Amino acid sequence: MRRLHTVLSSALFPGLSRAARWRRGCAPVVVAALFSAGTAWANTEGYPAKEINFVINFGAGGNTDVTARTIGKAMEEVLKKPVIPVNKGGAQGTLGVGYLAKQKPDGYTLGLASYTSMTLSPQIMKLDYKLDDFEYIAGVARYRYGMVVRADSPYKNIADLVAASKTGKGVFYSSPAFPNSTPFMELAKQTGGKFEEITYKSGPETIGAVLGGQVDASVLNPSDVLPHIQAGKLRMIASASPMRWVELPEVPTIQEQGHNITADSWMGMAFPKGTPKALRDRMEQTVLAIMKTPAIAEAFARIGIDPVALSGAEYRQKLVEAIPQMREAAKSANLPIVNPNYPN
């Protein structure tokens, strides 16, 4: 992470020597100045004065958790205060988001406001939060997805899986969140096959169900499955993203195998509603600066997720635009719409 600090200091103070940049970066008041101009920082001098809690809406060890902790470590380096991960997994990512909405809006609790938890879940579940219960900080990542089976599974491609779904008990699949479920739901709709979902709190639990033979398949992210694929325990039969994975370029997409199905999702960060604007602005600029560094790009490449740097307003707009699309996707998957007026 020292490299990340050096990259940020070099970009923002190109005329200073490395030693001078480091000394300047170690002064909290000057670190604040790295990320803004004008008088906005007058109200943030001394912030943060203590640790910041980072609410992660999935269990420890999964793709979302690893990604969030990577960002949190970078934030610690810049802000000079601990960023404490608080895992609140469950209910397909909605428990953590609901918990975040209820926290004191003092700038010392932020968290993930993930794509489907903000755009789909409030439409199909009775939840105690809505879109405008948050102050959005930034959009930070875009996920990739792949469909996997055990290495000794008889299923080598999507055609094999569909054939199995039409005989006997059908196909059981594990899932930690809705985007992971979508390809199976769409396959069921398009083919008439029987696909049964079992939900889990995190990626590792979901993988464990595949490895243990409790389910036949799952759709997960690169960091969740690549080690098991490399170890010869799992096999990826399709990329569920619009493109092939760079790590497994020989594996075709679901679309290339004859079904117009993709999974797509984003990661964003937010404060509880009512957090002062000056604190929001500082955190937004801090996070956006971090997300544009080569160090984060390298770290995310190892995780298997694509970094992005959307402002809080841009990320919120992306959520707004996705709500009607998610509503149609839910209807296509025969999911009940319990809040047809969302986000109102």
Residue pairs with C-beta under 8 A, 6 or more apart in sequence:
1 73
1 74
1 76
1 77
1 295
2 77
3 295
4 74
4 77
4 78
4 290
4 293
4 295
4 296
5 22
5 25
5 77
5 78
6 18
6 21
6 22
7 293
7 294
7 295
8 25
8 34
8 78
8 289
8 290
8 293
9 16
9 21
9 22
9 24
9 25
9 34
10 18
10 21
11 293
12 34
12 289
13 20
13 21
13 24
16 24
24 30
25 31
25 34
26 80
28 46
28 80
29 45
29 46
31 78
31 79
31 80
32 41
32 44
32 45
32 47
32 282
33 41
34 78
34 289
35 282
35 285
35 286
35 289
36 281
36 282
36 285
40 278
40 281
40 282
41 278
41 282
42 278
43 276
43 278
43 279
44 278
44 279
44 282
47 107
47 279
47 282
48 79
48 81
48 107
48 108
49 81
50 81
50 108
51 81
51 82
51 83
51 84
51 108
52 75
52 79
52 81
52 82
52 83
52 84
52 107
52 108
52 109
52 110
53 84
53 86
53 103
53 108
53 109
53 110
53 111
54 68
54 72
54 75
54 83
54 84
54 85
54 86
54 110
54 111
55 86
55 88
55 96
55 99
55 100
55 103
55 109
55 110
55 111
55 112
56 64
56 65
56 68
56 69
56 85
56 86
56 87
56 88
56 89
56 96
56 111
56 112
57 64
57 88
57 89
57 93
57 94
57 95
57 96
57 97
57 100
57 111
57 112
57 114
57 117
58 64
58 65
58 87
58 89
58 93
58 96
58 176
58 177
58 201
58 202
58 203
59 65
59 87
59 89
59 176
59 201
59 202
59 203
59 204
59 205
60 85
60 87
60 202
61 202
61 203
61 204
62 176
62 202
62 203
62 204
62 206
62 224
63 143
63 203
63 220
63 221
63 222
63 223
63 224
63 303
63 304
63 305
64 93
64 112
64 114
64 203
64 267
65 85
65 87
65 202
65 203
66 223
66 303
67 140
67 141
67 223
67 267
67 300
67 303
67 305
68 85
68 112
68 267
69 85
70 296
70 299
70 300
70 303
71 140
71 269
71 287
71 290
71 291
71 296
72 83
72 85
73 83
74 290
74 293
74 295
74 296
75 83
75 286
75 287
75 290
76 82
76 83
78 286
78 289
78 290
79 286
86 111
87 96
88 95
88 96
88 99
88 100
89 95
89 96
89 201
89 202
90 96
90 201
91 121
91 125
92 116
92 117
92 121
92 176
92 177
92 178
92 199
93 114
93 116
93 117
93 121
93 176
93 177
94 117
94 121
94 125
94 127
96 111
96 112
96 117
97 111
97 112
97 113
97 114
97 117
97 118
97 129
98 127
98 128
98 129
99 111
100 109
100 110
100 111
100 112
100 113
100 134
100 270
100 272
101 128
101 129
101 133
101 134
101 272
101 273
102 272
103 109
103 272
104 272
105 135
105 271
105 272
105 273
105 274
105 275
105 276
106 275
107 271
107 275
107 276
107 279
107 280
107 283
109 271
109 272
110 137
110 269
110 270
110 271
110 283
111 269
111 270
112 267
112 268
112 269
112 270
113 134
113 136
113 268
113 269
113 270
113 319
114 177
114 265
114 266
114 267
114 268
115 179
115 265
115 266
115 267
115 268
115 319
115 322
116 177
116 178
116 179
116 265
116 326
118 131
118 268
118 319
119 319
119 322
119 323
119 325
119 326
120 178
120 326
120 329
120 330
121 127
121 178
122 129
122 130
122 131
122 339
122 342
122 343
123 323
123 326
123 327
123 330
123 337
123 338
123 339
123 340
123 342
124 330
124 335
124 336
124 337
124 338
124 339
125 338
126 338
126 339
130 342
130 343
131 316
131 319
131 320
131 323
131 342
131 343
132 273
132 343
133 272
133 273
134 270
134 271
134 272
134 273
135 270
135 271
135 272
135 273
135 274
135 275
135 280
135 312
136 268
136 269
136 270
136 312
136 313
136 315
136 316
137 268
137 269
137 270
137 271
137 280
137 283
137 284
137 287
137 312
138 268
138 269
138 284
138 287
138 288
138 291
138 309
138 310
138 311
138 312
138 315
139 266
139 267
139 268
139 308
139 309
139 310
139 311
139 314
139 315
139 318
140 267
140 268
140 269
140 287
140 291
140 307
140 308
140 309
140 310
141 266
141 267
141 300
141 305
141 306
141 307
141 308
142 264
142 265
142 266
142 267
142 305
142 306
142 308
143 179
143 221
143 263
143 264
143 265
143 266
143 267
143 305
143 306
144 221
144 222
144 239
144 241
144 245
144 304
144 305
144 306
145 179
145 180
145 183
145 219
145 220
145 221
145 239
145 240
145 241
145 263
145 265
146 219
146 220
146 221
146 222
146 225
146 236
146 238
146 239
146 240
146 241
146 245
146 248
146 251
147 158
147 161
147 183
147 217
147 218
147 219
147 236
147 237
147 238
147 239
147 240
147 254
148 210
148 217
148 218
148 219
148 220
148 225
148 228
148 229
148 234
148 235
148 236
148 237
149 155
149 161
149 210
149 216
149 217
149 234
149 235
149 237
150 210
150 211
150 213
150 233
150 234
150 235
151 232
151 233
151 234
151 235
153 216
153 217
153 235
154 160
154 164
155 161
155 164
155 216
155 217
155 237
156 235
156 237
157 237
157 238
157 257
158 187
158 237
158 238
158 254
158 257
158 258
158 259
159 257
159 258
160 237
161 171
161 187
161 216
161 217
161 237
162 187
162 191
162 193
164 170
164 171
164 193
164 216
165 171
165 187
165 188
165 191
165 193
165 194
165 195
166 191
166 192
166 193
166 194
169 194
170 193
170 194
170 195
170 196
171 184
171 193
171 194
171 195
171 196
171 216
171 217
172 195
172 196
172 197
172 198
172 214
172 215
172 216
173 181
173 184
173 195
173 196
173 197
173 198
173 215
173 216
173 217
173 218
173 219
174 197
174 198
174 199
174 200
174 205
174 206
174 207
174 209
174 210
174 214
174 215
174 217
174 218
175 181
175 184
175 197
175 198
175 199
175 200
175 206
175 218
175 219
176 199
176 200
176 201
176 202
176 203
176 205
176 206
176 220
177 265
179 219
179 263
179 264
179 265
180 206
180 218
180 219
180 220
180 263
181 197
181 219
182 219
182 261
182 263
182 329
182 333
183 219
183 240
183 254
183 261
183 262
183 263
184 195
184 197
184 217
184 219
185 195
185 332
185 333
185 334
186 259
186 261
186 332
186 333
187 193
187 195
187 259
187 261
188 194
188 195
189 332
189 333
189 334
190 259
190 260
190 261
191 259
198 209
198 214
198 215
200 206
200 209
203 220
203 221
203 223
203 224
204 224
206 218
206 220
206 224
207 218
207 220
207 224
207 225
207 228
207 234
209 215
209 218
210 216
210 217
210 218
210 234
211 228
211 233
211 234
217 237
219 240
219 263
221 304
221 305
222 245
222 247
222 303
222 304
222 305
223 302
223 303
223 304
223 305
225 234
225 236
226 247
226 304
228 234
229 235
229 236
229 248
236 245
236 248
236 251
237 251
238 251
238 252
238 253
238 254
238 257
239 245
239 248
239 251
239 252
239 253
239 254
240 253
240 254
240 261
240 262
240 263
241 253
241 262
241 263
241 264
242 253
242 255
242 262
242 264
243 253
244 251
244 252
244 253
245 251
245 304
247 304
253 262
254 261
254 262
255 261
255 262
266 308
266 315
266 318
267 305
268 310
268 315
268 319
269 287
270 312
271 279
271 280
271 283
280 312
284 311
284 312
288 309
288 311
290 296
291 307
291 308
291 309
292 309
296 307
297 307
300 306
300 307
310 318
320 343
323 342
323 343
327 337
327 340
330 337
331 337
